[in-house]
Every structure is written in structure tokens, then in C-alpha cells.
Amino acid sequence: MSAEVLSGKGLAGLIRQRAQEEAHALDNQGVRPTVAVVVATDDESTHWYVRSIERAAERAGIDCRIVDLGHDATEQVLAAVLRDLSAEASVHGIILQTPLPSGVRADSLVGLIAPEKDIDGANPLSLGRLAVGQPAFAPATARAVVELLDHFEVPTAGRNVVVVGRSAVVGKPLSLLLLAKDATVTVCHSRSGALEPFTRPADVVVVAAGRTGLLTGSHVTEKTVVVDVGTNVLPDGSLVGDVDEASVSGVAAALTPVPGGVGSVTTALLLLHTTEAARRQARVTGGTVPAVQPVPAGAA
């Protein structure tokens, strides 16, 4: 028996439609949603991804400004650009695309993105606000996982969910979002040892470690729903996740594909976050985008 395939394409289409409707409504009120993507690399896969955001934004009626600073941009140049974009009223969302040039410290730059324009939850203030129950944009990839589980009606309340990976981009914010949905969350990482004792009893396993083939069929059971967040480029240029799809699909109950799973939803959510940011900054009433639901402060 093969695992059910939880494709993200249908959900991504629905989110893009919502973003387009929001952008159109804002445009009618004199607000043109605009996102700026800051790039400083010659990595072709990164440029391909950025172009995909640009195309998706154009179709949704959102202006997308690509700020390509070149692979040798200094930290000082990047910092100046982020400060300028944060202060520019016509820009509503900012994405600092990785990888960055060698020697450039991402942690010193993401704090320069104005929180209200931080549509990918990169600024540490955004993560802190999520943790204490204040409105903030969650990293789009983390939110994409939750949206996918909701879309396919995978229950999380009272269920055991294991997140493999503790990055500030996915693992940590995702654990907060899952806690807000009343899941019992375990976070595994490189010092956790063997994964089987954690993953086999779990109802849902989310893998976001950046290691090809990390999760295999021996890590899951017939009840496990597996969400693969990994994006690893093989020498032949093909894209694979962190899951050994061949072995896991023969055991697990359901599995997201790579590509065509979490990634497509992530891109759509960046557009949706841009329209919400534009609405908030322009103080325009209405809209269909719900506020991000963080963990309630002091929740038991």
C-alpha cells in the first residue's frame, strides 16, 4: 500500500487566488502591494526561485522588486539597502534571500527588516512575538506546513507531532504554530540520537533538517503522516527532500512530495503575507486574510 500524496499545488492555487483578490481590493483603494526581494548570490537555483516569486507576484497583481546586489556585496551594502527599504513607504514586504556572500552575517541583517514588513518572519522580533502571543508574520515555510495539515484535515490537537530540525526558519517557529493548535510537540535535532524512538510513536512527523534521505521507512508506521520540508539539489540538478520517498511511501499513511509539496504553498503564502502587510501599513479596512495565530501567552 502506498502513502496518500499530500500535494501542495491545489492549496497553493487557493492561496494565490486569495492574494490576487486582496491585491485587487487594495489596488481599488489606491494601494499597490509591493514586495522587495534582496539577493546577493550567483547561485542559479536561488535566482530560479526568486524568478518564480516574481512571476507569481505579477500574476497576483503584486509588484515585485528584485534588488540584485551581486555575489560580492558587503555586509555594509546589504545593511544600507535593508534600512532604505524598511523606511520606504511604497514597499510593504521585504525578503532577504539566502545564501549570502561569504563572511556576511545573516543574523545581523535580518534584524534590520522592519517587523511590519518582515513577511517571511526573519527578524528575531517576529519569532519573539509569536512565542509570547503577539501578532507577527510566521516564516512562510513554517506556516505552509500548518496550512497543508489543515487543508488535508490532518488533526493536530492532542496528537503527537515530531519536528526534526530546530532552525529559526522552520523548526522553532513551526513548533510554536503547532503548540497554538494544541499539538504535543517534540523537536529532534543533531544531538537527539536515534530518531526511531521519537518518530515511530508520532502521529505526524515533519522533517526539516536539510539532509537527503534522513527519514526512511524504518522511522514511521502505517499511521504516520509525513511532511517533507527538505529541498536538496542533487548533482544532476534534480530536487529531493529529506525523506527517502521510496521507502517511506510504502509504509506511511501520507506523505508530501518534493517538489510540489510545502514549497509551492510557501511561495503562495509570501504573496498573501505581502497583501496583509500592505493592508496593515496603509490602515485600509476589510480584507480576507486572517491574522497569524501565535501561541497565547500563558496558555496551559
Disulfide bonds with the S-S distance in Angstrom:
none
